[in-house]
Amino acid sequence: MSHDSENAGGTESPFSKSADSGRRYAAWFHELDAWTEYWDIYHPETNGRFYFGNGDTEAGLLTRFLPREQRPPAFIAWIQMALSNDSSEAFVAEVRKPEVASAVMEVDSLVARLFTDHFGDATDPRVQIDYLEAIFQFATDSLPPAVERYGRIRDDDPRKRTAGRHTLDGDLMWFAWALHVEAAIAIAGETGDNSLRALMLAGVATGCPANFAWRGHRRTRSEYHADPGTTDLLRKRGVEWISDPHAAAEEIHALYRIREWGEDL
């Protein structure tokens, strides 16, 4: 599914507010969740491979680099890198270990395939703008409700509380998302096709502070507020970060430090 035809003439007003766009954005996040958190409902054949496994025969790819019952070395290395604003050598070494690298890139391939299905070519400026708007609406909980999914979840399932919405309530998940993208870039190398990954990092760098400012989950930059001025500022910065993934990653690290310690001066 490609970007809206209404944006085909330029990017003067790139962030569409149409109901159709909202439904498209919700479909993208719905499918991401269908392969991960809600795999048992939509893709039981995977046994939770693209999540944290099924608790029995499948350990899950995310288990190798994201925290759940334990904190994998790759996650610890990312935290240390973000908090120290220091060299990425330790993180790169961890994510390039064969077992971790294969897990990261298998998830990366899934995300790339789904992105192409729902948005199109990540190098197209119109697609990039479209994706950043999707992230903004996702972050601020502005997408249409997930009525069908909510109806499938049992009342005693702990996922019931959030199943009816397309958004993130767990603030650490923004940084877990960034960790995965940064890991894929480290594994692919600078010569790899990192266009989609760069767009994903720009999405986290704008979506995370929007989520924190609009929904109050955690501290973010003091200049960000739930108002039109911040909306415009994040849109502008997001477009700039698409072409500079290193700057986007550094901003995400700064946002993590603010989350932990307060304003990053």
N, C-alpha and C positions, 0 to 999 in steps of 0.2 A: 504494500500500500504506500503510495507516494505522498508528497506534500500537497497541501491544498492548491487548487488551481487559482484561487483568489490571490495567492502570493506570487504568481508566476511573472507579474510585470515588474517586480522590484521588491525592495525591502524597506520602503518608507514606513509602513505600518505592519511589520512582519509577524507580530504576535497575535494570531487570530483568536478571537473569543467566540467563534461560532460553536453551536451545539455539536455540529458534525466533527469539528476538531477535537472537542472534549471526548467524544465517543471513540475517536481514533486513538487518542492518547491513552484512554482507559484500556483499550484493547491491547496495547503494547505492554502496559504494566500487568494486566491480567495474565498475558501469556508468559511473561517472565516469572510471575508467581506460580503459574500452573506447572512449570518445570522444576520449581524449587520448593517453596514452603508448602504448596498444595499439591505436590506430586502424587500423593496417595489418592486424590480425587480425579485428577486429570491425566496423569501419566503413571499409573501404577506399574507399568512394565519397566520403568527405570529403577524401581526399588529405592528411590531417594538418592540416586547417583549424583544428581546435580544439587543436592542439598547435603544434609549431614547423615545420609544413609537411612536405613530402615530399622536400625537397632538390632540387626541380626546378621543377615548374609551380606549386606552392602554397607561399607563404612562411610561412603559419601566423599565426593571430591572436596567439598568445602572443609571437611575435617582436617585436611592436610595443611591449610593455611589460615583458617579463621577460627576464632575461639568459640567454644561451646562448653563441653565438660572440662576441657583443658585449653591452655594457651599455646598454640604451636610456635616453634622458633621463628617462623616467618612473621607471625603477628607481633611477637615480642620485638623483633628487629625493626619492624615498621614503627612501633610505638617509640622506641629509642631514637630512631632517625627523626621522627616528627618532633619529639620533645627537645632534642638537642639541636635541631636545625643543622645537623652535621652531615658528614659523608654518608652516602648510600651504600658503601661497599659491603657492610655486613648484611643489609637487607638483600642486595643483589645476590650475594653468595648463598643465602638461604633459599631464595625463590628459584635459583638455577639448579638446585639439587634435583636430580631426575624425577623423583616421586612427586615433588611439589610442582616442578615445571610442567609435567604432563597433566596434572590436575588443573593448574591455572589455564593452560592453553586449551584444554577440552571445554572448560566453561567459556573461555573467550570465543571459541568457535561457535558455540551455541548462541551466545549473545549477538555475535556478528550476523548469523543467519536470521535470527529473529528481527534484528534491526533492519536488515535489508527488506524483509517481508513487510514491515510496518512503516518504514520511512523512506527507504531508497538508498541512494548513494551518499555516503558520509562526507564526500568531498564537495558536494553541491551546496553552495551558500544558503540556498532556500531550505534545503533539508536541515542544515545546521541550525538555522533560526527556528525552524519548526520543532526540532528536538529540544532546544533550550526552553521553548515555551511549554512543551510537555513536562519537562522537569520542574519548571516553576509552578505549574498547576498541581503537579503531584506533591511538591514540597509544601504548598500552602493548603493542601486538602481541598482543592477546588474542582476535582474531577467528578463525573457522575458516579453514583453509588454502585457497588458491586452486588446488585440484587440477587442475581442468579447464584453467585458463589456463596453469599450469606445463607441462602436457602438450603444449600447442600451441607453446611456445617452443623453438626449436632450441637445441641444446647450445652452439653457438658464438655465440649471441646474447648480448650483454652484459646484457640484461635478465633472463636466466635466473636469476641469483643472487637476485633479489628477486621474481620472477614468482609464486612460490608463496605469498606472504604479502600480507595487506591491512594495510599500515602505511607510514610514511614513514621512509626511511633517510637521505635528504638533508635535513639540518637547515635549510638555507636555504629549503627549499620551504614551511615553515610561514609564513615572512615573505613569500614570494611570494604565498601564498594571501591573506594579510592585505592586501597591496598591491592585489590585484585587487578585493577587497571594498571597501576604502577608496576606490578609484578609482570604483567603481560608485556609491557614496554621493555622492561629489563631483560626479559627472556628473548623477545623478538630482536632486540638491538635497535640502534638508531637508524639502521638501513632498512628496517622492516616497514611494512605499511601500517603506520600508527595513526592514520587519519581518524578512524573511528574511536580509537582509544583516547586521542587528544580531545575529541568532542565529548567523550564520556567524562574526562577529568574536568573539563569546563562546566559540564552539567553538575558535577558534585560541588565544585567551587562556588557555584551560584545557588544550587538547590539546598545545600546544607545551611547556609546563613539565612536563606528565605524561610526554611522550615523552623529554624531556631527563633527568628524574629517574629514570624507570624503566629507560631504555635507555642512559643515559650519553653521549648524543651531544655535548652541550655543557653549559656551565654554565647554571644557572637560579637562582632565588631560594634563598638558603641555608635558608629555612624549609621548602622542599619536599624531601621524601624519598619513596622508594618504599615507602610504608606507608599503613595505613588512615586515619591522621590527615590526611595530605595529600589522599587521595581525598575525604574529607568536605569539606575546606577548598576544594578546587577545585570541587566540586559546588555549594557554597554561593555561592562567588564567581561561578561561571558563570551561575547564575540571576539574580544581581544585575546582571551585565554585559549581559544580554539587554535590559534596559530602559534601559541607558545605553551606547550604542555609542561615544560619545566616550571614556568611561572605559575601555572595552575596548580601543580603539585605543591609548590612552595606555599601557595595560599591555603591549600587544604591543610598542610602541616601547621601553619599559623592558626587556622581555625581550631585545630585540635588543641593547640597550646592554650588558646583562649577558653576553650571548653574546660580544660583542666585547671587553669591558673587565673583566668581573667584576661582583660585587655592586653594584647600583645604589643607592647610599646617598643 
